[in-house]
Amino acid sequence: MTPAFAVGLRGRLLLLFLAALAVMLGMLAWHTLGQREKDIRAAKEKVALSAMHVAAEQRGIVRRADQLLLSLTRLPQWHGDRSPEECSRVLAQWEKTEALFFNIGFAKTNGDIECMAVPMRSAINVADRPYFQRALKTRELIIGGALVGRSTGTPAMVFARGLWDEAGQARGVLFVALDLSWLKRQLAETRLPAGSTLLVVDSRGTVLARYPDEGGWTAMSVAELPLFELMSAQGEGVAEESDPAGTRRVFAFTPLMDTIQGRVYLWIGIPKDVVTGPAERESATYIMISLTSLLAIFWVLWVSGRRWFLRPVSALSGAARRIDQGDLAARTGLDYADDELGQLARSFDDMAEGIQSREQQLDRVNHALRVLSAGNRALLGAKDEPSLIEDMCRAIVEAGGYRMAWVGYAEHDPEKNVRTVAAWGVERDFFDSLNITWDETESGRVPAGTAIRLGIRVASNDIKTDPAYAPWRERVQRHGVAASLALPLRVRGDVIGALCVCSTDPDAFDEEVVEILSETADDLAFGIANQRTQAEYVRTRSALATAEARFGAAARASIDALVIMKRVQGEDGEILDFEFTDLNPPAEQLLGMTRGQVIGQKLCELIPLSRSRGFFDKYVAVATTGTPLEEEFPIDIPQIKAKWLRQQVVRVDEGIAISSRDITVWKEAAAAMRRLQEQNALILNSAGNGICGVDVEGRATFINPAGAAMLQLTPEEFVGQFTHALHHHSKADGTPYPHDECPIYAAYRDGAVHRATDEVFWRKDGTSFPVEYVSTPIRDESGALVGAVVSFSDITRRKAAEAALDRAHRALRTLSAGNEALVRAASEEELLQSATRIIVEIGGYRMAGVGYVQDDAEKRIKPMAWAGMEEGYIAEGIQTWADTEAGQRPISRAIRSGKPELARDIASDPAFANWKDAAAQRGYASNLALPLADGAGIIGALCIYAREPNAFDAEETRLLTELANDLAYGIVTLRTRAERDRIAHAHAHHAEILQKTLEQSIHVIADTLEARDPYTAGHQRRVAELATAIARELGLTEDKIRGIHLAASIHDLGKINVPAEILAKPGKLTDIEFMLIKVHPQAGYDILKDVDFPWPIADMVRQHHEKLDGSGYPQGLKGGQILLESRIMTVADVVEAMASHRPYRAALGMDVALKEIERGRGSVYDPAVADACLKLFREGKFAFHA
């Protein structure tokens, strides 16, 4: 059906153009609105930051005003009589240093202004000013509201402080005035857009100031504006509101300061049209440019539509018709551009390619299915393994149409070669020079080698580019091979080789084809396994026949009687009897009958006693369960000549086989041996030492009761066991004892007697005991070695006696060496260290330490000295001698009791529960603690640790106690000697102490002087610090540096003779006053000249104002006449004075001070000293402390 209205491609293009135009205009509108909002947010942020910046500056001005007023209240002019002119001059000087404030004044308590920095044209009274009234009632800073100055006529903010006398009475009010025009400068510095305005508004809504004030808004009320209501509610923020003139602005408002008349606010506003104007103009420009561009693009598309759209569509339609007619190779022939038609052409051609590819794939799958069918026929007709493999290769090539097929088996030779066993489609000699392997080398990376090595399917669909075919590519391509597939052949779980299929077509082996051909490989592997099973069955039948013949020959040659019997069963399958089917000659001899007489006879008929003696039931059990029977038994029947038989019965097919041997002679020999053993047992049981025997295999043959008791074993548990593994397996330290080193076994190996005097045997419970033993070889009648007899004794008591004697000798050696150390020790520390070292090195103990009693709340024990294996043990086990759970170790008990305390086994001692692991790691097994007393009480304890448990017997403890008493005596003696030396030392250094006392007194005088002159407080200390640093930079000795520091600390001592009024005078000194000041170096010299210092302190003080050119005072010395120490103090004094505040001026700063030193270097100041000072500051090595 044809639509009523059809739209061609060009019409659709027009519709797309209009849609794009609508989208573009919408995006421009959205962008414009977004940019406008962004500009407004940025403006709000900027105006808010500007408002906060101005408010912060105002808070700084308030603090500066407060500091200025506080400084003014401390001026001496307010004490005593003063003239208004002098007062105004002083205030004018201060006003010049404070650029922010345009007036400073002082009003009496009645409101009359006494003096002011700005000259008064007439008398002024400020008693009616609220700030004045409030300042007379409080000592705090008062901020008045905005007003117009009566003397200056300028709008201002007034800051005031009351002036109080020592009795607490108000003497007047000091005030400073701030010109609000500084806000105009701040507005300019914020760099806000043109048209921005700044307002100061009080809490009632009155405009106190506006910059610029083009409309005369000052004193106007803005209380009705919405912005004022928002400010009253929020306090600070930003908003878009109208100003009094109706102009929309972006405002920021914030508190500026709190005055006695309420809070004053700051408003800063930017015109909104200035903020949004750029975005709107930019949007209009973009719209015009976009419309022009779209119109030009539409015209180009409309004109060239046929070439760009109609022609490609025709090509697509033609290709579709050819495919519909069966031409699967049809394509569009268009370029694959990145536009929609190019992508459509690509998709169409890809679809056509896919249809053609699926047709080819279907053809390949059909070939593979034909291979699978032909392979199954080859499996059914195979006669042996080689013919099966060859038939399968032929079926793959002929039925599947492949170029070739071959099977290679994996050889397990060193090179791991792949042996070709069958091939079709190519000559066999084709593979001779290929040298294919299945190892990890290059020759094993071909698909066949990889399939065998990894047991996976490997397809190579393009041999031209496959790197695995690099060594063979040229040769296989000459045979037309373009792709190959290798499939592993698994037989009974193991990969035995690979089936390889080669095709002339690239990409011949897709996933579906590989799956079908894998089934063919599995079928081939199954056929190979089946052929091998059949061949193995034939070989097994042949081997079984051979084995039966050999068994018959072995039975006839055996010395044992062997009979074969089969079951005789009833109707229900129960065994009624056994019938003889075969027997060998020894069996004929045992039964006394020939083979012909026995075969065919029933067991119970031939030997009736078989049933009554229970043999028949035992044979039935073997035949039914298959459990072999082996036993020895006596026999006395006429049919059998033997007296004792050993028989072995096993099930054979449907019967049993019985092997019997006459052991009568053996039994008689064993009886004789038992009688001999009983006689030997009587001898062994009466022996006190342990005696045991071993055979040549190392197994125990006997043991007497004494030996069994030592080992905690019964004879039954001992005999027949390997003796070395039973009780001689480890050495005394627990390390393994190799059996080939065992002297017991050596006796029956080399035929010599072996003795051991220092080894251990191990009991059944796992403990050991020291033994002494002799191992003697045993020979039979022919002289052959048949075993050994071991005689051993428990030497525990003897070892204990020897250990006790060794411990006593150890303690004696320690005591002797300790007494020598006591004589030689020069100090208590040396004595303690020597004593602990001797205990460890001479005595051989693991660790020794000395701890002293502390009389604190925790009653701690302080470690004083230790030696040996400590490794942090003392720090881990902080000890106390208090009678608590933590204070139960020997050292704590010894301090409390005053007696020796012992822990014989630390591992089991509950007092060491929290420390036993740490002690074991360090080899501590037992611990002895001995108290140390000084006659008045216990001062500490000596603590000794030994490696072995139970180390300290009574004699050893007695000797070590004597050592502890000698050590305590030595401590008391050294303490007495040290006290005597201390007293002698105190007398010898009495003069030095006096010297220090003198220096301390001088420092007290210096501190007193600074307290008298608060404006130079800390001056002498800072000069001393800088002078010391300069002297050290110059490399002076520490003794000279000390003298310079002391002299600089009191260099202004002579100012004590200068009146305090002159020292604190803020203005210029008169000639007489300056003369009094210049006298202070000489006055300081006069005070210090009679004091006996190690340094020329008095001269240093007198010369600290002398200059190299002779311009200094009081003596006018030049150059080398001035002490180096004084030259250093001169530079330090100038730098500190210029950098600090003085009553008559503010601080000049460090830069000015250093420039002065540079200016006078070499003329006024010593050049070396000046250079050292400049270096200290410029390299950051020195800075004055507050």
GIHUDA-V244730 format. One line per field, one symbol per residue. ss: DSSP state (H for helix, E for strand, - for the rest). phi: phi as a letter, one per 40 degrees, with the letter a starting at -180 (. if undefined). psi: psi as a letter, one per 30 degrees, with the letter a starting at -180 (. if undefined). A space follows every 10 residues. Layout:
ss->???
phi->???
psi->???
This chain:
ss->--------HH HHHHHHHHHH HHHHHHHHHH HHHHHHHHHH HHHHHHHHHH HHHHHHHHHH HHHHHHHHHH HHH--HHH-- ---HHHHHHH HHHHHHH--- EEEEEEE--- -EEEEE---- ----E----H HHHHH----- -EEEEEEE-- ----EEEEEE EEEE-----E EEEEEEEEE- -HHHHHHHH- ------EEEE EE---EEEEE E--------- E----HHHHH HHHH--EEEE EE-----EEE EEEEEEEEE- -EEEEEEEEE EHHHHHHHHH HHHHHHHHHH HHHHHHHHHH HHH-HHHHHH HHHHHHHHHH HHHH------ ---------H HHHHHHHHHH HHHHHHHHHH HHHHHHHHHH HHHHHHHHHH H---HHHHHH HHHHHHHHHH ---EEEEEEE ------EEEE EEEE---HHH H-----E--- -HHH--HHHH HHHH---EEE ------HHH- --HHHHHH-- --EEEEEEEE E--EEEEEEE EEE------- HHHHHHHHHH HHHHHHHHHH HHHHHHHHHH HHHHHHHHHH HHHHHHH--- EEEEEEEEE- ----EEEEEE EEE-HHHHHH H---HHHH-- -EHHHH--HH HH--HHHHHH HHHHH---EE EEEE--E--E ---EEEEEEE EE--EEEEEE EE-HHHHHHH HHHHHHHHHH HHHHH----E EEEEE---EE EEE-HHHHHH H---HHHH-- -EHHHHH--E -----E--HH H-HHHHHHHH ---EEEEEEE EE-----EEE EEEEEEEEE- ----EEEEEE EEEE-HHHHH HHHHHHHHHH HHHHHHHHHH HHHH---HHH HHHHHHHHHH H-----EEEE EEE------E EEEEEEEE-- --HHHH---E ----HHH--H HHHHHHH--- EEE--HHH-H HH---HHHHH H----EEEEE EEE----EEE EEEEEE---- ---HHHHHHH HHHHHHHHHH HHHHHHHHHH HHHHHHHH-H HHHHHHHHHH HHHHHHHHHH HH-HHH--HH HHHHHHHHHH HHH----HHH HHHHHHHHH- --HHHHH--H HHH------- HHHHHHHH-H HHHHHHHH-- ------HHHH HH-------- --------HH H--HHHHHHH HHHHHHHHH- -E--E----H HHHHHHHHHH E---E-HHHH HHHHHHHH-- ------
phi->.cccbbbccc cccccccccc cccccccccc cccccccccc cccccccccc cccccccccc cccccccccc ccccccdcbg cacdcccccc cccccccbcc bbababbccc gcccaaccdc cacbbbcccd ccccccbacc cbbcccabcc cbgbcabbbb bcbbcccgcc bibcabbbcc cccccccccc fccdgcbbbb bcccgcccaa bcbccgcdgc cbcccdcccc cccbgaibab accdcgccbc bbbaccabbc bhcbbbbbbb dcccccddcc cccccccccc cccccccccc ccccccccbc cccccccccc ccccchcccc bcgccccccc cccccccccc cccccccccc ccccccdccc cccccccccc ccbacccccc cccccccccc gccaaabbcc cbcdcfcbcc baaagacccd ccbcfcbbcc cccbccdccc cccbgbcbbb caccbccccd cbdccccccg cbaabbbcbb bfgbcciacb bbbcbcfcbc cccccccccc cccccccccc cccccccccc cccccccccc cccccccccc cbbbbbcbbc ccgcccabbc baabddcccc cgbccccccg ccdcccbdcd cccgcdcccc cccccgccbb abacaabccb ccbbbbbbbb cbfcabbbbb bcbccccccc cccccccccc cccccccccc babbcccgcc baacdccccc cgbcdccccg ccccccbbcb cccgccbdcc bccccccccb gbcbbababb bbcccgcbac bbabbbcbbc ccgccbiabb bbbcbdcccc cccccccccc cccccccccc ccccccaccc ccccccccdc cccgccabab bbcbcbccfc bccbaaagcb fgccccbdbb bccbccbbcd cccccccgbc bbbcaccbcc cbdcbccccc ccgcbaabbb cbbbgcicbi acbbbbcbcf cbcccccccc cccccccccc cccccccccc ccccccccbc cccccccccc cccccccccc ccbccbdgcc cccccccccc ccccgccccc cccccccccb ccdcccccdc cccbcccccc cccccccccc ccccdccccc ccccbcdccd ccccbcbdcg ccacbgcbfc ccddcccccc cccccccccb cbdcacccgc cccccccccc cgbbbdcccc cccccccccg caaccc
psi->kklejkkaee eeeeeeeeee eeeeeeeeee eeeeeeeeee eeeeeeeeee eeeeeeeeee eeeeeeeeee eeffkfffka klkeeeeeee eeeeeefjff kfkklkklfg fkjelkekkk flkkkgffke eeeeffflgl kkjllklkkf ffgkklkkkl kkkkaffgkk fakklkkkjf ffeeeeeeff hllkfllkkj klffgkjekk kkifghfkfl kgffkeeeee eeeeelallj lklfggkklj kkklkelklf glkklkkkkk kefeefeeee eeeeeeeeee eeeeeeeeee eeegeeefee eeeeeeeeee eeefggjfgk leglkilgae eeeeeeeeee eeeeeeeeee eeeeeeeeee eeeeeeeeee gkeleeeeee eeeeeeeeef glelklkkkj khlefhljkk fklkfllefe fegehklgag aefgfleeee eeefhlkjkj fjfefjffge fgeeeeefgg kfllkkkkjk jhfkjfakkk kklfklhfia eeeeeefeee eeeeeeeeee eeeeeeeeee eeeeeeeeee eeeeeffkfl kkkkklkjla eggljeakkk fllleeeeee fglleefekf lkefeeiefe eegfeeeeee eeeefgklkk lkklkilefk flekkkkkkl kjcgalkkkk kjgeeeeeee eeeeeeeeee eeeeffkflk klkkaffgkk flkleeeeee fhlleefekf ljeefeggfl legflkjkff fkfeffefef glkkkkfhlk lklegfllkk lklkjklkla ffgkkfalkk klkjheeeee eeeeeeeeee eeeeeeeeee eeefkfleee eeeeeeeeee eefglekklk kkkkhaefhl jjkelllaie hgeeeeikll gliaefhgle eeeeeefglk kkjejefgkf fgeffeeeee fggkelkkkk lkkgefakfa lkkkkleklh fjaeeeeeef eeeeeeeeee eeeeeeeeee eeeeeeefge eeeeeeeeee eeeeeeeeee ffiffgkfee eeeeeeeeee eeefglleee eeeeeeeefg fgeffffkke eeegkfakkl eeeeeeeffe eeeeeeeffg kilflieeee eegfgklegg galffhllbf fkkeeeeeee eeeeeeeffl klefllkfle eeeeeeeeeg kfeekkeeee eeeeeeefgg fkkkl.
